[in-house]
Amino acid sequence: MKTLLPSFLRRNSWRWMLPVVLVLSVLGIIVWLPWQLRQLETVERQEQLVADTLWVEQSLQFQLLKNEGSMRLLAGEISSGALPLNNQAALGQRLYELQHRVYEFEQVQWWGADGMRLSTNEQISPWSSDAQRVALEARRTTVARFAPPHPALKSESQMLVEFFLPVYDGTTWLGHLVAIYDLNKLLEVTTPWWFAQENQISLYDQHNTLLAQRAALGSGRGIYTHQREVELPGLNLRLHTNSLRAAPSLAPRFLVGSVIVLALGLIFSLWLLWRHVERRLAAESALRAQMAFRTAMENSLVTGMRARDLDGRVTYVNPAFCQIVGYAEHELIGKLPPMPYWAPEAMQDYQDRFAQVLAGTITPQGFETIFQRADGARVPVLVFESPLLDASGKQTGWMGSILDISERKQIEELNRQQQEKLQTSARLATMGELASILAHELNQPLAAISSYATGALNILQQGHLHDLDLLKEALEKARQQAQRAGQIIRSVHEFVKKREPARHPVGVQSLLDTILPLIELQAQRYFVKVQCRIPGDLPLLHADKTMLEQVLLNLTRNAIEAMREAPPERRILVIQAQLLADALPPQISVAVCDYGHGITPEVAERLFSPFFSTKAEGMGMGLNICRTAIEFHGGALEYLPNPEGGAIFRFSLPLATQTG
């Protein structure tokens, strides 16, 4: 029996040890828990005191800001003249109202630049040297400031502080609005009654001098204390709170409650564990549903998505990207540059862009490039690159969005062709209107050529060979008339021929030299005088010459037709240009001015609308085409009323150096 008992105890020792451990645990908890609760209560009370002190400090700051706002309203009335300084009665009444509206104001004063002194009390005490220094500093910096606190004359226990608000009319100093605070009243206003019931609140200056104090139920015990700095313009104060609460005492119920808490804690922990498992299963189910939704959403996108790691290796592509490049997902995942969809002709651009991505110098703006599909076809795309960040904000790679812009490119090309056809049609329509005038104008040089040639033949037939100067003069005039006719024909040919738009450096004077014969043809029909005011030192434009010629011809034709009913002395067409050196970037402005009937505001609002015309036979496309041509060059076309009567159409274009 003796030999069996030790072995039995050894085999069942864990059953004996478990109750011992539990009892020791309960005893330890009974000792530790009240002490811990005492510490927690102490920390909680201290934290609550800190929070309440911060609240009082913010309330103090808010009250001072509110009072400053009331003073600034009064200062605004003075500076604007709504409250004249020479009306001392009205100004004194406003000062009196301000003092009695703000409880903590002991006195409100006005110290004017003209020496006028007003106060809400009978006697104005002279300022101390510190107050004078602060007043001068406030006037110099135009910033309101507080002066150092000082005791009141009638009571040493009453601490006052001046607040100087300089008042300016523009840059002229009018004087100071001065509010004298009673710090005890200020502390009384800003401290809630419930906080004063439990704490002693004091205000100290930077020299640790007591300025004001509020203790509704006596002095604090010194167990829970806190202080905060109150920073004011020109003045630093310290807010000190001392709680009336005593140290927490140990409650006997904690000893009994600790055992109950242990049992409840065990049950609660089991419930929490079950709840955690249930929530985890629900979260996993929601995560699977979300992943399925994200996968379905990514598969339905028409925008290609591509992810790369920090080495540039492709880690993810969606079906839309595979469809754009014509490669399957498994053919792209894990690939390093050069990529199979990079076109050979754009390889250098790909390499430069990839180097920027690895260097982290990419910009959020998209860029256009070309991808080569698996079948060799080229696909224009728009690519956006952005950093790829994980949940902690660390960059793990780059995410790219790729748009297939083939249809957009086709639409742009179709629009360009349609616009070109429209411009060509407009030029042909313009020349149709000039056809009759052109035929009449060509008859004149042709008739002159015939006359000069006949005269030369007569000289030769009559044998007047000694009169060579007369023969030479006749032939020279015939040559000049032939050149004039040829220039008119070349101008028409250059104007109406169809070609691709091409920008080259071109001068404004060169533009006018080409179409000036056509402008003069229209001007002669209505007896309009043409004046060109083009400086000789103008820089060159970077533009399509034919498009700008069409713009100038349309604008001058409209101007000439607008003056056909004007008095003869007002039929003047002015074409002028100037350099806008102050513009960013520098530009050249070209204006076409007439002195005709002008344009009403109602018509001016619709001038550039397609198919709007004030002419019975007009198509309403001339000004719209002109604006499109100017915007094609990066400029703007605008209408301005002529101050002398008539209209001005002006456009500005960048210089050749700004676009080349």
LOLOLO-952726 format. One record per residue (C-alpha): x, y, z. Coordinates in pm, whole numbers, padded with zeros to 5 digits, always signed. Example, Ala and Ser with C-alpha at 12.3 -4.5 7.8 and 13.67 -1.06 7.14 Angstrom:
2
+01230-00450+00780/+01367-00106+00714/
END
This chain:
660
+00000+00000+00000/+00288+00232+00082/+00450+00159-00250/+00133+00215-00448/+00042+00557-00296/+00338+00758-00427/+00294+00616-00774/-00078+00704-00761/-00002+01058-00651/+00261+01089-00922/+00016+00973-01187/-00259+01218-01067/-00038+01512-00962/-00183+01738-01238/-00528+01697-01078/-00392+01829-00751/-00185+02100-00909/-00473+02246-01108/-00684+02349-00802/-00371+02489-00636/-00289+02695-00940/-00648+02817-00958/-00651+02916-00588/-00318+03093-00620/-00450+03268-00928/-00762+03381-00744/-00552+03510-00451/-00316+03687-00684/-00606+03844-00870/-00771+03951-00544/-00450+04132-00450/-00360+04263-00795/-00700+04363-00927/-00786+04633-00666/-00439+04781-00699/-00469+04780-01075/-00815+04937-01058/-00675+05204-00830/-00402+05281-01083/-00650+05283-01370/-00880+05521-01183/-00585+05749-01107/-00480+05753-01474/-00840+05804-01585/-00888+06099-01351/-00561+06255-01464/-00653+06210-01832/-00996+06358-01768/-00834+06657-01596/-00601+06706-01894/-00891+06691-02137/-01099+06935-01930/-00804+07173-01898/-00759+07166-02276/-01131+07242-02313/-01102+07543-02079/-00792+07665-02268/-00978+07639-02601/-01280+07815-02448/-01050+08096-02334/-00895+08127-02680/-01240+08122-02844/-01373+08394-02613/-01073+08616-02688/-01115+08562-03064/-01485+08638-03034/-01413+08963-02849/-01148+09055-03107/-01407+09000-03380/-01647+09244-03206/-01368+09502-03185/-01277+09452-03551/-01638+09517-03652/-01623+09849-03469/-01280+09921-03623/-01425+09848-03969/-01698+10107-03915/-01436+10364-03808/-01199+10296-04101/-01482+10297-04357/-01620+10628-04230/-01953+10478-04122/-01870+10594-03767/-01704+10939-03805/-01427+11014-03559/-01545+11374-03525/-01874+11248-03376/-01741+11179-03027/-02088+11119-02884/-02165+10837-03130/-01818+10688-03089/-01844+10701-02710/-02187+10536-02722/-02047+10251-02935/-01756+10205-02692/-02004+10196-02403/-02222+09937-02581/-01919+09719-02654/-01805+09722-02289/-02146+09633-02150/-02191+09357-02409/-01867+09187-02305/-01866+09098-01935/-01490+09062-01900/-01415+09410-02044/-01317+09641-01758/-01285+09939-01991/-01291+10016-02366/-01090+10313-02495/-01021+10497-02819/-00677+10657-02859/-00681+10850-03187/-00387+10961-03398/-00521+11318-03365/-00482+11303-02986/-00850+11236-02911/-00901+11012-02605/-01235+10844-02527/-01311+10589-02256/-01612+10413-02113/-01495+10522-01765/-01459+10873-01633/-01080+10872-01600/-00823+10746-01848/-00509+10627-01677/-00180+10686-01859/-00023+10381-02021/+00276+10213-01867/+00603+10197-02058/+00530+09833-02149/+00184+09928-02276/+00330+10213-02483/+00588+09974-02631/+00318+09723-02724/+00101+09999-02875/+00390+10113-03095/+00464+09753-03197/+00096+09696-03287/+00094+10014-03493/+00419+09920-03672/+00316+09563-03755/-00061+09638-03799/-00121+09328-03581/-00333+09336-03263/-00133+09258-02946/-00171+09216-02569/+00029+09422-02319/+00182+09267-02003/-00066+09227-01712/-00064+09480-01429/-00268+09533-01111/-00563+09773-01110/-00525+10107-00932/-00823+10047-00708/-00731+09690-00607/-00399+09508-00608/-00578+09172-00636/-00748+09273-00963/-00514+09206-01258/-00579+09386-01586/-00435+09345-01934/-00471+09580-02235/-00548+09455-02586/-00439+09699-02859/-00611+09685-03201/-00459+09932-03454/-00713+10089-03690/-00605+10187-04042/-00776+10363-04333/-00577+10205-04615/-00220+10280-04505/-00313+10572-04276/-00311+10494-03903/-00626+10633-03738/-00565+10522-03383/-00599+10231-03138/-00905+10053-03007/-00803+09940-02658/-00991+09678-02455/-00883+09633-02090/-00957+09282-01967/-01028+09186-01605/-00853+08847-01589/-01070+08727-01300/-01385+08797-01501/-01230+08639-01809/-01153+08323-01610/-01506+08327-01468/-01668+08355-01812/-01460+08084-01980/-01467+07824-01700/-01782+07605-01680/-01949+07586-01341/-01915+07209-01324/-01542+07230-01383/-01503+07501-01118/-01694+07281-00870/-01425+07011-00894/-01108+07209-00965/-00915+07519-00870/-00826+07715-01188/-00542+07968-01192/-00373+08194-01449/+00001+08267-01420/+00231+08482-01630/+00569+08374-01763/+00732+08483-01436/+00504+08248-01238/+00305+08541-01095/-00055+08461-01006/-00285+08675-01220/-00632+08531-01161/-00788+08239-00979/-01124+08069-00948/-01195+07818-00669/-01565+07767-00611/-01528+07503-00335/-01182+07574-00201/-00822+07499-00288/-00712+07190-00479/-00554+06891-00308/-00246+06884-00530/-00299+06519-00631/-00431+06571-00984/-00281+06879-01149/-00217+06997-01504/-00100+07312-01672/-00115+07439-02030/+00049+07727-02207/-00191+07990-02343/-00016+08169-02630/-00163+08508-02717/-00027+08777-02953/+00246+08946-02750/+00160+08758-02429/+00219+08407-02293/+00006+08285-02000/-00008+07954-01816/-00339+07789-01721/-00303+07570-01409/-00572+07335-01276/-00565+07165-00936/-00832+06903-00872/-01028+06886-00545/-01053+06509-00570/-00872+06283-00327/-00681+05969-00414/-00910+05675-00502/-00989+05439-00217/-01009+05062-00239/-01366+04935-00235/-01425+04600-00059/-01662+04499-00333/-01366+04466-00565/-01246+04164-00364/-01571+03980-00418/-01628+04113-00762/-01293+03986-00887/-01402+03622-00842/-01730+03687-01023/-01546+03869-01299/-01319+03568-01350/-01613+03337-01410/-01794+03587-01628/-01472+03651-01812/-01435+03285-01899/-01790+03267-02032/-01744+03593-02218/-01417+03475-02373/-01585+03161-02503/-01862+03374-02653/-01607+03606-02809/-01420+03311-02954/-01738+03172-03107/-01829+03517-03238/-01481+03562-03382/-01502+03230-03564/-01844+03321-03700/-01722+03662-03818/-01413+03510-03973/-01624+03266-04174/-01852+03552-04284/-01549+03764-04380/-01402+03481-04585/-01733+03434-04763/-01758+03808-04834/-01398+03810-04954/-01467+03527-05196/-01777+03710-05326/-01581+04033-05361/-01299+03858-05546/-01552+03699-05781/-01713+04041-05838/-01377+04208-05901/-01277+03933-06141/-01605+03966-06332/-01567+04345-06339/-01208+04329-06465/-01306+04075-06732/-01585+04305-06855/-01366+04616-06882/-01291+04752-07229/-00983+04928-07087/-00669+04718-07084/-00506+04676-06741/-00142+04574-06695/+00056+04543-06370/+00436+04526-06346/+00666+04473-06050/+00962+04691-05957/+01183+04510-06211/+00934+04571-06494/+00811+04209-06504/+00445+04171-06605/+00247+04034-06310/-00112+04083-06427/-00310+04150-06746/-00687+04154-06794/-00874+04008-07094/-00917+04354-07252/-00538+04401-07265/-00492+04054-07416/-00750+04141-07680/-00570+04466-07766/-00227+04308-07815/-00348+03970-07946/-00152+03761-07693/-00287+03518-07434/-00239+03582-07063/+00015+03302-07016/+00225+03449-07299/+00262+03781-07112/+00279+03697-06740/+00639+03697-06617/+00778+03868-06929/+01054+04129-06897/+01117+04404-07156/+01139+04411-07450/+00775+04306-07472/+00642+04102-07768/+00383+04371-07846/+00641+04651-07887/+00655+04772-08248/+01009+04783-08394/+00972+05143-08521/+00883+05268-08170/+01134+05056-07977/+01342+05353-07864/+01033+05532-07729/+00941+05217-07533/+01289+05191-07386/+01294+05560-07283/+00949+05534-07127/+01042+05214-06941/+01355+05383-06803/+01136+05669-06673/+00903+05418-06506/+01189+05241-06329/+01333+05579-06221/+00995+05684-06080/+00983+06002-06294/+00661+05920-06482/+00389+06184-06505/+00015+06123-06453/-00062+06243-06806/-00123+05973-07061/+00090+05928-07373/+00010+05787-07713/+00209+05509-07875/+00167+05209-08106/+00141+04840-08011/+00205+04555-08251/-00050+04274-08232/+00048+03910-08258/-00067+03912-08625/+00159+04211-08704/-00118+04475-08714/-00046+04813-08554/-00283+04943-08286/-00269+05308-08166/-00313+05317-07788/-00327+05572-07504/-00127+05460-07196/-00153+05586-06837/+00104+05474-06576/+00074+05511-06197/+00251+05360-05893/+00100+05039-05753/+00081+05051-05371/+00001+04777-05121/-00220+04809-04812/+00063+04966-04609/+00132+05231-04874/+00455+05069-04998/+00512+05069-05373/+00524+04721-05523/+00521+04809-05891/+00329+05004-06153/-00024+04979-06287/-00096+05076-06646/-00429+05156-06816/-00432+05108-07193/-00704+05242-07425/-00743+05133-07787/-00786+05464-07974/-00813+05323-08326/-01170+05450-08370/-01079+05791-08232/-00790+05821-08477/-01019+05726-08764/-01274+05989-08655/-01002+06253-08624/-00876+06174-08974/-01231+06187-09113/-01293+06521-08940/-00968+06656-09081/-01064+06551-09433/-01413+06699-09394/-01269+07023-09262/-01026+07041-09551/-01309+06984-09800/-01515+07253-09627/-01227+07500-09646/-01172+07419-10013/-01544+07469-10083/-01533+07800-09898/-01237+07914-10107/-01417+07814-10427/-01730+07997-10312/-01521+08304-10240/-01366+08289-10585/-01711+08245-10740/-01814+08576-10589/-01495+08735-10730/-01528+08584-11076/-01707+08877-11240/-01476+09133-11079/-01174+08920-11175/-01281+08905-11541/-01321+09284-11550/-00988+09338-11379/-00801+09107-11618/-00948+09288-11917/-00771+09606-11812/-00411+09471-11819/-00488+09267-12134/-00628+09574-12310/-00328+09778-12199/-00091+09506-12327/-00269+09510-12663/-00246+09891-12685/+00123+09901-12595/+00202+09618-12842/+00011+09799-13122/+00203+10121-13048/+00533+09934-13061/+00439+09777-13399/+00344+10121-13534/+00684+10258-13433/+00856+09970-13611/+00637+09997-13925/+00691+10372-13952/+01062+10322-13939/+01118+10541-13636/+01405+10322-13523/+01590+10625-13389/+01318+10664-13121/+01427+10355-12923/+01341+10510-12586/+00976+10539-12682/+00974+10179-12808/+01146+10059-12490/+00893+10245-12272/+00596+10088-12457/+00740+09737-12423/+00822+09792-12052/+00466+09903-11976/+00330+09602-12165/+00557+09376-11954/+00433+09536-11631/+00071+09483-11730/+00143+09121-11820/+00308+09066-11477/+00006+09223-11309/-00231+08987-11487/-00008+08692-11407/+00010+08785-11040/-00371+08799-11022/-00399+08455-11185/-00130+08305-10957/-00303+08444-10649/-00627+08278-10752/-00452+07951-10832/-00265+07939-10500/-00583+08027-10311/-00812+07760-10455/-00577+07468-10510/-00621+07170-10275/-00327+07058-10066/-00241+06922-09721/-00205+07182-09441/+00163+07254-09377/+00304+07500-09124/+00609+07704-09218/+00761+08030-09096/+00577+08308-09277/+00558+08686-09240/+00239+08892-09215/+00355+09120-09497/+00416+08816-09718/+00058+08701-09657/-00081+09038-09761/+00143+09065-10068/-00009+08744-10205/-00378+08829-10161/-00362+09209-10177/-00460+09211-10548/-00773+09010-10465/-00856+09242-10172/-00814+09547-10394/-01043+09392-10656/-01325+09377-10400/-01240+09721-10259/-01256+09890-10601/-01608+09760-10653/-01740+09972-10362/-01475+10246-10381/-01311+10137-10055/-00961+10257-09971/-00726+09988-09831/-00468+10085-09567/-00204+09836-09446/-00023+09914-09122/+00232+09634-09089/+00558+09707-08900/+00865+09597-09090/+01033+09432-08792/+00757+09183-08704/+00880+08828-08627/+00764+08534-08836/+00457+08320-08766/+00453+07940-08770/+00144+07882-08985/-00015+07741-09298/+00001+08032-09542/-00302+07936-09753/-00531+07894-09450/-00435+08238-09315/-00481+08390-09662/-00835+08249-09666/-00901+08395-09318/-00777+08741-09423/-00968+08732-09752/-01294+08634-09575/-01252+08903-09307/-01163+09178-09557/-01451+09081-09787/-01698+09105-09496/-01549+09442-09395/-01574+09580-09752/-01934+09467-09791/-02020+09623-09451/-01910+09966-09583/-02093+09968-09920/-02370+10191-09773/-02129+10409-09572/-02043+10766-09675/-01746+10776-09920/-01512+10939-09667/-01567+10647-09421/-01502+10368-09671/-01160+10283-09534/-01039+09925-09474/-00752+09906-09223/-00534+09594-09191/-00290+09627-08902/-00059+09401-08704/+00142+09431-08384/+00368+09224-08160/+00221+09125-07820/+00551+09091-07635/+00384+09082-07290/+00173+08776-07376/+00278+08428-07259/+00395+08307-07501/+00460+08616-07719/+00217+08646-08010/+00136+08859-08315/-00208+09021-08331/-00367+09093-08672/-00681+09312-08691/-00919+09392-08979/-01110+09717-08909/-01401+09874-09098/-01617+10183-09048/-01944+10031-09163/-02283+09982-09001/-02145+09772-08714/-02291+09461-08551/-02573+09452-08296/-02518+09266-07964/-02778+09004-08059/-02596+08925-08385/-02253+08938-08214/-02352+08651-07982/-02408+08420-08282/-02138+08546-08519/-01926+08231-08508/-02216+07982-08504/-02231+07747-08805/-02496+07832-09072/-02571+08173-08917/-02552+08460-09166/-02688+08813-09199/-02662+08794-09580/-02957+08666-09783/-02725+08463-10007/-02475+08367-09736/-02409+08010-09615/-02317+08115-09261/-01985+07922-09262/-01728+08196-09335/-01655+08314-08980/-01689+07960-08843/-01424+07840-09088/-01202+08136-08999/-01225+08057-08628/-01150+07687-08693/-00843+07780-08899/-00711+08016-08630/-00771+07760-08351/-00588+07502-08566/-00282+07728-08528/-00326+07759-08151/-00472+08110-08165/-00809+08277-08109/-01039+08490-08326/-01257+08755-08160/-01495+09037-08252/-01468+09389-08105/-01688+09692-08175/-01497+09975-08343/-01503+10280-08110/-01530+10503-08421/-01817+10298-08562/-01797+09968-08744/-01640+09636-08648/-01297+09492-08570/-01209+09124-08616/-00880+09037-08449/-00683+08714-08420/-00357+08632-08239/-00107+08362-08335/+00210+08231-08164/+00550+08311-08310/+00752+08062-08509/+01005+08027-08224/+00728+07936-07978/+00596+07639-08176/+00897+07520-08367/
END
